[in-house]
Amino acid sequence: MAHTKSALKDIRKSRQARDVNRQTEGSMKTAMKKFIARTDAAGADEAYRKAVKLVDKAAHKNVIHRNAASRRKGQLDRKLSALKSAGGAK
């Protein structure tokens, strides 16, 4: 256990940061899963925008690396394109 006041404060701060980071990453993953589960092109646009916004926010807060954010946004882009092309073919 920490002995100094500053070490105790560092422990408190790191726990608070961990909680915020977990919440940010969890909401991002949930939004991505909700978008990926979509099968209709009509409602997918709104889910896509929300997911991309949360991915960007997580990258901005350094919860995920910016390259990881770019990769995830690319995955979402491919899914959206597939939905739109399948919706247009019907």
The 8 nearest C-alpha neighbors of each residue, nearest first, counted from 0:
[[1, 2, 7, 6, 3, 10, 4, 9],
 [0, 2, 6, 7, 3, 4, 10, 5],
 [1, 3, 0, 4, 6, 7, 5, 8],
 [4, 2, 6, 5, 1, 7, 8, 0],
 [3, 5, 7, 6, 8, 2, 1, 9],
 [4, 6, 8, 7, 3, 9, 2, 10],
 [7, 5, 9, 3, 8, 4, 1, 10],
 [8, 6, 4, 10, 5, 9, 1, 3],
 [7, 9, 5, 11, 10, 6, 12, 4],
 [10, 8, 6, 12, 7, 11, 13, 5],
 [9, 11, 7, 13, 8, 12, 14, 6],
 [12, 10, 8, 14, 9, 13, 15, 7],
 [11, 13, 9, 15, 14, 10, 16, 8],
 [12, 14, 16, 10, 15, 11, 17, 9],
 [15, 13, 17, 11, 16, 12, 10, 18],
 [14, 16, 12, 18, 17, 13, 11, 19],
 [15, 17, 13, 19, 18, 14, 20, 12],
 [16, 18, 14, 20, 15, 19, 13, 21],
 [19, 17, 21, 15, 16, 20, 22, 14],
 [18, 20, 16, 22, 21, 17, 23, 15],
 [21, 19, 23, 17, 22, 18, 62, 16],
 [22, 20, 18, 24, 23, 19, 25, 17],
 [21, 23, 25, 19, 20, 24, 26, 18],
 [24, 22, 20, 26, 21, 25, 19, 27],
 [23, 25, 27, 21, 22, 26, 20, 28],
 [26, 24, 22, 28, 27, 23, 21, 29],
 [25, 27, 29, 23, 28, 24, 22, 30],
 [28, 26, 24, 53, 30, 25, 29, 54],
 [27, 29, 31, 25, 30, 26, 24, 32],
 [30, 28, 26, 32, 31, 27, 25, 33],
 [29, 31, 50, 33, 27, 28, 32, 26],
 [30, 32, 28, 34, 50, 29, 33, 35],
 [33, 31, 35, 29, 34, 30, 36, 28],
 [34, 32, 30, 36, 31, 35, 29, 37],
 [35, 33, 31, 46, 37, 32, 36, 47],
 [34, 36, 32, 37, 33, 31, 78, 75],
 [35, 37, 33, 34, 32, 38, 31, 43],
 [38, 36, 34, 35, 39, 43, 33, 42],
 [37, 39, 36, 40, 82, 43, 35, 42],
 [40, 38, 41, 37, 42, 43, 82, 86],
 [39, 41, 43, 82, 83, 42, 86, 38],
 [40, 42, 39, 43, 44, 45, 83, 86],
 [43, 41, 44, 40, 45, 39, 46, 37],
 [42, 44, 40, 46, 45, 41, 47, 37],
 [45, 43, 47, 46, 42, 48, 41, 40],
 [44, 46, 48, 47, 43, 42, 49, 41],
 [45, 47, 43, 34, 49, 44, 48, 50],
 [48, 46, 44, 50, 45, 49, 43, 34],
 [49, 47, 45, 51, 50, 46, 52, 44],
 [48, 50, 52, 46, 47, 51, 45, 53],
 [49, 51, 30, 47, 31, 53, 52, 48],
 [52, 50, 54, 48, 53, 49, 55, 47],
 [51, 53, 49, 55, 50, 54, 48, 56],
 [52, 54, 56, 27, 50, 55, 51, 57],
 [55, 53, 51, 57, 56, 52, 27, 68],
 [56, 54, 58, 52, 53, 57, 59, 51],
 [55, 57, 53, 59, 58, 54, 52, 60],
 [58, 56, 62, 54, 60, 59, 55, 63],
 [59, 57, 61, 63, 55, 65, 60, 56],
 [58, 60, 56, 61, 57, 55, 62, 65],
 [59, 61, 57, 58, 62, 56, 63, 20],
 [62, 60, 58, 63, 59, 57, 64, 65],
 [61, 63, 57, 60, 58, 20, 64, 24],
 [64, 62, 58, 61, 57, 67, 65, 68],
 [63, 65, 67, 66, 58, 61, 68, 62],
 [64, 66, 68, 58, 67, 69, 63, 59],
 [67, 65, 69, 68, 64, 70, 63, 71],
 [68, 66, 70, 64, 69, 65, 71, 63],
 [69, 67, 65, 71, 66, 70, 54, 58],
 [68, 70, 66, 72, 67, 71, 73, 65],
 [71, 69, 67, 73, 68, 72, 66, 74],
 [72, 70, 74, 68, 73, 69, 67, 75],
 [71, 73, 75, 69, 74, 70, 76, 68],
 [74, 72, 76, 70, 71, 75, 69, 77],
 [75, 73, 71, 77, 72, 76, 70, 78],
 [74, 76, 72, 78, 73, 77, 79, 71],
 [77, 75, 73, 79, 74, 78, 72, 80],
 [76, 78, 80, 74, 75, 79, 81, 73],
 [77, 79, 81, 75, 76, 80, 82, 74],
 [80, 78, 82, 76, 81, 77, 75, 83],
 [81, 79, 77, 83, 82, 78, 84, 76],
 [80, 82, 78, 84, 79, 83, 85, 77],
 [83, 81, 79, 85, 40, 80, 84, 86],
 [82, 84, 86, 80, 85, 81, 40, 87],
 [83, 85, 87, 81, 86, 82, 80, 88],
 [86, 84, 82, 88, 83, 87, 81, 89],
 [87, 85, 83, 84, 88, 89, 82, 40],
 [86, 88, 84, 85, 89, 83, 82, 40],
 [87, 89, 85, 86, 84, 83, 82, 81],
 [88, 87, 86, 85, 84, 83, 82, 40]]
